[in-house]
Structures are given as C-alpha cells and as structure tokens.
C-alpha cells in the first residue's frame, strides 16, 4: 500500500510528530509513504516541501486582504496535485491543511473529481467550520457563518469579512465526495463533526492520537520527594483572562495550596515579568522530550486548564508516564482519558479543581499500572493499526 500524508508542518509540532510517527510505522511494515508539507526542512526522498517560507508569508498577506484563510496557494496546490498524479497512491491522508501552504478548496475538489480514496483527519474544527479552529459555543457554522461575531479574531482579516464566502466554498468542495472517509481524534470531535452541516454525509471514525512510548513512559524517581509536585504543561503560560489555555486558573490553584507543601512546576513559554506565587516554578519552554517525560514521571498530578482541546496530548503523555490528570472539561480530554486515573470538573470552577487535585494528591497510585494501561491505549503502533483499518475500508468502499 502507498500512502500520501499531507500536513501543514513536518516533522515538528503536534500534528507534524503524528505524521512522522505514521510515516515510520508504515515504512516499518513495508509500505510506501510520501509526505507533503509546508512548514519544515527542505525536500528529501519521500518528503516534499510544497511551499517556500516566503511564499506562505505572501499567502498569509493575501488571506488578510480577502478574509478567506484557506484559498490562494495556486502554485503549491498545483505542485501537490502533480505529486499525487505521479505517485498514484492507494490512499491520500489529509491532516491539518491550514497555515497558508495549500488551497483546501481546490485540493478537495480535485481529489473528489478524480475519485481518489481520501481520509480526512480532524485535529481541530476548521474543516467543518471553514473558518475557526474552535467554534466554542457559536453555532453559526451550521447555517453558513453569516454575521460572524469575531471575524478579525478568526481570520485576521484587515478589510472584509469573508467567513460566509469561505463556508460556501468549503461546502461545495465536500459535496458529492464519494471516496472520502472522515476520522476525528476524540469521540467529542467525532460527535461534533458528524453532526455538522459540512461533514454529516460522510462515514466517521475515532482514531486517538499516538504517543512516542519509547520516550513517554514511567521513569523511576531518583529519590523520595519531600513535597508533592503539580505539573502544568502548556505552549504558552499567561495570566491573561482571555488566554484560552487558562494559566490564570493554575495561579489561583497555587494560591489556594500555599503552605500545603505542594510545589507547582510550569513548562511553557512565558513573559519575563510574570508575577507568580512563591510555590510556582516557571521553567520556560522545554524542547527536550526526554526532559519533559522526566517531569511527567516526577509529578504527582498534571493539571489542565484549557478552555477547549480536541484531544490533549498532555493528558496522553502524562498517563503514559504514570501520572494522573485533573482539569476542566474542555471537550476532548475528558473523553480520551483513562477515567480511573483522572478527574475533570466544570470549566472555570476553581473550587472543584482544587478538590479534584487534592484527591489525586492524597491517593496512592502505582505509576507502572497507569503507564501500562496508557501505553496500550495511546501508542503509535495502536494509532497506525487503527488508521490502517480505516484505509482498507475507504479503499474497499471506493472500488464500488
């Protein structure tokens, strides 16, 4: 079987690592793979960078002028189509197609018209909103995104609101796509996508994201700890009330636990002038995955405070390292977790979060048991197996 994987970034970033893991899994099983991407290193055998960095910046400027994020990119889209024509894959697997490296409307239309067996993985919501990555409580994407309440925040447009026009173009691109199968990275996202106007006509599956379990596993603590450790991992840490990662709640939780022999460790970028309680240690950004795995293993509990997550790699990685998780209900995390090793409470309820964290800190867990259960659930091998089943069904369906 030959598979073409298309993603905005390779091999870094959350989705870039997932595509890289699938590439390695498939090659180890004797399959052929080609990866098409925008952000990342230069083209190499089996990996094609279809858009130069300057070109993607130019396309970003175009999207700000037109108000339509996923159009343009004519040259890079033509290059992607030429690669697909040349390679003649058994399946094309679409991951994140944002970030101004390909024209989603044109690509979908071409794959549809040429009856190419295609799997679309939703890592966020933009493929069925045609605009925003997280719709939150807004339901306008079900009826055309007319009168978007936040077009500038969603599209970064300078001059015009193109959200409805983008919605119409996306809907037309999907209509009649008989060889398309949709997968989603959590049951929550499957429910949302399968009920959306854009994607409700297609067959849907849930395939959980994989974790590199050669890195994320329960590591032995070097010495007994005299204090409990609460870990918070985030791309960016802030006390801004508008920050979707909810860093302010972590600081409130730390304040409630002052004097309780509990130390909070935060791994993530932060501003240099951020004021935090005395029991909070800011480590900054961690690019070393082994160091991150050591922190997960060292912690007694990991806390999530995001407003919305379609999956939550932090949940999966923490559990693979043997550490339980508490957090706010954010969509994906509470559905992809292992229930006996986690607890999720109502969004923004700091008292409930405090009570959940205290329960986890006071409970004795066998880290190896958590890790073994998580590795079975989240390993890259399991992810690849699940996608292969979807591929086979998609190809079989396309033959009729």
C-alpha positions in Angstrom: 0.0 0.0 0.0 1.2 3.5 -0.8 0.0 6.4 1.3 0.4 10.2 0.8 0.3 12.1 4.1 -0.4 15.9 3.8 0.1 18.2 6.8 0.9 21.9 7.4 4.1 21.1 9.3 6.7 18.2 9.3 8.2 16.8 11.5 7.8 19.2 14.4 4.7 20.4 16.1 1.9 18.2 17.5 0.4 17.1 14.1 3.9 17.1 12.5 5.0 14.5 15.0 1.9 12.4 14.4 2.5 12.4 10.7 6.2 11.5 11.3 5.1 8.6 13.6 2.7 7.3 11.0 5.4 7.5 8.3 7.8 5.5 10.4 5.1 2.9 11.4 4.1 2.4 7.8 7.6 2.1 6.4 8.4 -0.5 9.2 5.6 -2.5 7.8 6.9 -2.4 4.2 4.5 0.3 3.0 5.5 3.2 0.7 4.9 6.8 2.0 5.2 10.3 0.7 4.8 13.3 3.0 3.7 16.7 1.6 4.0 19.7 3.9 4.5 23.5 4.2 6.5 24.3 7.3 9.7 22.3 7.9 13.0 21.4 6.4 13.9 21.0 2.7 12.5 18.4 0.4 14.2 15.0 0.8 13.4 11.5 -0.5 9.8 10.7 0.3 9.2 14.2 1.7 8.2 17.2 -0.4 8.0 20.7 0.9 5.4 22.2 -1.5 5.7 25.8 -0.4 8.6 28.1 0.3 8.6 30.1 3.5 8.4 33.4 1.7 5.5 32.1 -0.4 3.5 31.1 2.7 4.1 34.6 4.1 2.8 36.1 0.9 -0.3 33.9 1.0 -0.9 35.0 4.6 -0.9 38.6 3.4 -3.4 37.6 0.7 -5.7 35.9 3.3 -5.7 39.1 5.4 -6.8 41.2 2.4 -9.5 38.8 1.2 -10.8 37.5 4.5 -10.5 33.9 3.3 -7.8 31.8 5.0 -7.8 28.6 3.1 -7.7 29.8 -0.6 -5.0 31.1 -2.8 -1.8 29.0 -2.8 -2.3 28.1 -6.5 1.3 27.1 -7.2 1.8 25.0 -4.1 -1.5 23.3 -4.6 -0.7 22.5 -8.3 2.6 21.0 -7.1 0.8 18.8 -4.5 -1.6 17.6 -7.2 1.3 16.8 -9.6 2.9 14.7 -6.8 -0.3 12.8 -6.2 -0.7 12.2 -10.0 2.9 10.9 -10.3 2.8 8.7 -7.2 -0.7 7.2 -7.8 -1.2 6.4 -4.1 -3.8 3.9 -2.7 -4.9 6.5 -0.2 -4.4 10.2 0.5 -4.5 11.1 4.2 -5.2 14.7 5.0 -4.3 16.1 8.4 -4.1 19.8 9.2 -4.3 21.9 6.0 -4.1 25.4 7.5 -1.2 27.9 7.6 -1.3 29.1 4.1 0.5 26.3 2.3 -2.3 24.8 0.2 -5.7 25.7 -1.2 -8.1 23.4 0.7 -11.0 24.1 -1.6 -9.0 23.2 -4.8 -7.4 20.2 -3.3 -10.7 18.7 -2.1 -12.3 19.4 -5.4 -9.5 17.7 -7.4 -9.5 14.6 -5.1 -13.3 14.4 -5.4 -13.4 14.7 -9.2 -10.6 12.1 -9.6 -12.2 9.6 -7.2 -9.1 9.4 -5.1 -9.6 7.3 -1.8 -9.1 10.0 0.8 -9.1 10.0 4.6 -9.5 13.4 6.4 -8.4 13.6 10.0 -9.9 16.4 12.0 -7.4 17.7 14.6 -9.4 20.9 15.0 -12.8 22.2 13.8 -11.8 24.4 10.8 -12.6 21.7 8.2 -16.3 21.9 9.0 -16.5 25.5 10.1 -14.5 26.6 7.1 -13.0 29.2 9.3 -12.2 28.9 13.0 -10.3 26.1 14.7 -12.5 26.2 17.7 -16.2 27.3 17.4 -16.8 27.1 21.2 -20.5 27.9 21.8 -21.1 29.5 18.4 -23.4 27.5 16.1 -23.3 29.8 13.0 -21.1 27.2 11.2 -24.2 25.1 10.9 -26.0 27.6 8.8 -23.3 29.4 6.8 -21.3 31.5 9.1 -23.4 34.6 8.3 -22.7 37.5 10.6 -19.6 36.1 12.3 -19.3 37.9 15.7 -15.5 37.8 15.6 -14.2 37.8 12.0 -11.0 39.6 12.7 -10.0 37.2 15.5 -10.9 34.2 13.4 -9.5 35.2 10.0 -7.1 38.1 11.0 -8.8 39.9 8.0 -8.0 43.6 7.6 -10.7 44.7 5.2 -13.6 42.4 4.8 -15.4 39.5 6.5 -15.0 36.5 4.2 -16.3 33.9 6.6 -19.6 33.2 4.7 -17.8 33.0 1.3 -15.3 30.6 2.8 -18.1 28.4 4.2 -19.9 28.2 0.8 -16.6 27.3 -0.9 -15.9 24.5 1.6 -19.4 23.1 1.4 -19.2 22.9 -2.4 -15.8 21.2 -2.2 -17.2 18.5 0.1 -20.5 17.9 -1.7 -20.6 14.6 -3.6 -17.1 13.5 -2.4 -18.0 9.8 -2.6 -14.5 8.5 -1.8 -13.9 10.4 1.4 -13.9 9.0 4.9 -13.6 11.2 8.0 -11.7 10.4 11.2 -11.5 12.5 14.3 -9.0 12.4 17.2 -11.6 12.2 20.0 -15.2 11.0 20.5 -16.1 14.6 21.3 -14.8 15.8 17.9 -16.5 12.8 16.1 -19.8 13.9 17.5 -19.3 17.5 16.6 -18.0 16.7 13.0 -20.6 14.1 12.2 -23.5 16.4 13.2 -22.0 19.4 11.2 -23.7 20.6 8.0 -20.4 20.2 6.2 -19.5 16.6 7.1 -22.6 14.9 8.2 -23.0 12.9 5.0 -19.7 11.0 5.4 -18.7 8.0 7.4 -16.9 8.9 10.6 -14.4 7.1 12.8 -12.5 8.0 16.0 -8.7 7.4 16.0 -6.8 8.6 19.0 -3.5 10.4 18.5 -0.4 8.3 19.2 2.4 9.0 21.7 6.0 8.0 21.3 6.1 5.5 24.1 9.9 5.0 23.7 10.1 8.5 25.3 6.9 8.8 27.3 6.8 6.0 29.9 7.0 5.8 33.7 10.6 6.7 34.7 11.9 5.8 38.1 12.2 8.6 40.6 15.8 9.1 41.7 15.0 9.8 45.4 11.9 10.2 47.6 10.3 13.6 47.4 9.5 15.7 50.5 6.8 17.6 48.7 4.0 17.0 46.2 4.6 18.1 42.7 1.8 19.6 40.5 2.9 19.9 36.8 1.3 22.2 34.2 2.5 21.8 30.6 1.4 24.4 28.0 2.6 26.0 24.8 2.4 29.4 26.4 1.7 30.4 30.0 -0.1 33.6 30.8 -2.3 35.1 33.4 -4.3 37.0 30.7 -8.1 36.4 31.3 -8.6 36.0 27.6 -5.9 33.3 27.3 -7.6 30.0 26.1 -5.0 27.9 28.0 -6.3 29.2 31.3 -3.0 29.9 33.0 -4.7 32.3 35.5 -6.6 29.3 36.9 -3.3 27.5 37.6 -2.1 30.5 39.5 -5.3 30.6 41.5 -4.9 26.9 42.4 -1.4 27.5 43.5 -2.5 30.3 45.8 -5.1 28.0 47.4 -2.4 25.5 48.1 0.2 27.8 49.6 1.5 26.4 52.8 0.5 22.8 51.9 3.9 21.5 50.9 2.9 21.4 47.3 5.1 22.8 44.5 3.8 23.8 41.1 6.0 23.4 38.1 5.1 25.1 34.8 6.6 24.1 31.5 5.9 26.6 28.7 6.8 29.9 27.3 6.0 32.9 29.4 6.7 36.6 29.6 9.7 37.7 31.7 7.7 40.0 34.0 5.0 37.5 35.0 4.3 37.5 38.8 3.6 34.2 40.4 3.1 32.8 43.9 6.2 31.6 45.8 5.2 27.9 45.3 5.3 28.2 41.5 8.4 27.5 39.4 8.5 28.6 35.8 10.8 26.5 33.7 10.1 28.2 30.3 9.8 26.3 27.0 11.0 22.7 27.0 12.0 21.3 23.6 13.7 18.2 25.0 11.1 15.5 25.0 13.1 13.3 27.4 13.3 16.1 29.9 9.5 16.6 29.6 8.9 12.9 30.2 11.1 13.0 33.3 9.0 15.9 34.6 5.7 14.0 33.9 7.1 11.0 35.8 8.3 13.1 38.7 5.0 14.8 39.1 2.2 13.6 41.4 -0.5 15.1 39.2 -0.8 17.1 36.0 -3.3 19.9 35.8 -5.1 21.1 32.6 -6.8 24.4 32.5 -7.6 24.9 28.8 -11.0 26.2 27.6 -11.0 23.8 24.6 -8.9 20.9 23.5 -10.0 18.5 20.7 -7.6 15.8 22.1 -4.9 16.7 24.6 -1.5 15.2 24.0 -0.6 16.4 27.6 -3.2 14.0 29.0 -2.0 11.1 26.9 1.7 11.8 27.6 1.2 12.2 31.3 -0.7 9.0 31.7 1.9 7.1 29.7 4.4 8.4 32.2 2.3 7.1 35.0 0.9 10.4 36.3 -2.8 11.1 36.9 -4.5 14.1 35.4 -7.1 16.7 36.6 -8.6 19.6 34.8 -11.5 21.4 33.4 -13.9 19.7 30.9 -12.7 21.0 27.6 -14.2 18.7 25.0 -11.6 16.1 24.1 -9.5 15.4 27.3 -12.3 14.0 29.4 -13.3 11.6 26.7 -9.9 10.3 25.6 -8.5 9.8 29.1 -8.5 6.7 31.4 -11.3 7.5 33.9 -9.8 5.8 36.9 -6.7 7.9 36.7 -8.2 11.3 36.0 -10.9 13.7 37.1 -12.4 16.6 35.1 -14.6 19.3 36.5 -16.8 22.2 35.2 -15.0 24.8 33.2 -13.7 27.6 35.4 -14.8 26.1 38.8 -11.6 26.6 40.7 -13.0 25.1 44.0 -13.9 21.9 42.2 -10.5 21.8 40.5 -8.8 22.3 43.9 -10.9 19.4 45.4 -10.0 17.1 42.5 -6.3 17.9 42.7 -6.3 17.3 46.5 -8.0 13.9 46.0 -5.4 12.9 43.4 -2.5 14.1 45.6 -3.9 12.1 48.6 -4.4 8.9 46.6 -1.6 6.4 46.2 -1.2 5.3 42.6 1.1 2.6 41.2 2.7 4.5 38.3 3.6 1.4 36.4 0.0 0.3 36.3 -1.1 3.7 34.9 1.7 3.7 32.4 1.0 0.2 31.1 -2.7 0.9 30.6 -1.9 4.2 28.8 0.7 2.8 26.5 -1.7 0.1 25.3 -4.2 2.9 24.5 -2.1 5.7 23.1 0.9 4.0 21.4 1.9 5.0 17.9 1.5 1.3 17.0 -2.1 1.4 18.1 -2.8 4.6 16.1 -1.2 3.2 13.0 -3.2 -0.1 13.3 -6.5 1.9 13.7 -5.7 4.1 10.6 -4.9 1.1 8.5 -8.3 -0.4 9.2 -9.9 2.9 8.1 -7.7 2.9 4.9 -8.7 -0.6 4.0 -12.4 0.3 4.4 -12.0 3.5 2.4 -10.3 1.7 -0.5 -12.9 -1.0 -0.5 -15.7 1.5 -0.5 -14.0 3.4 -3.3 -13.9 0.3 -5.6 -17.7 0.2 -5.9 
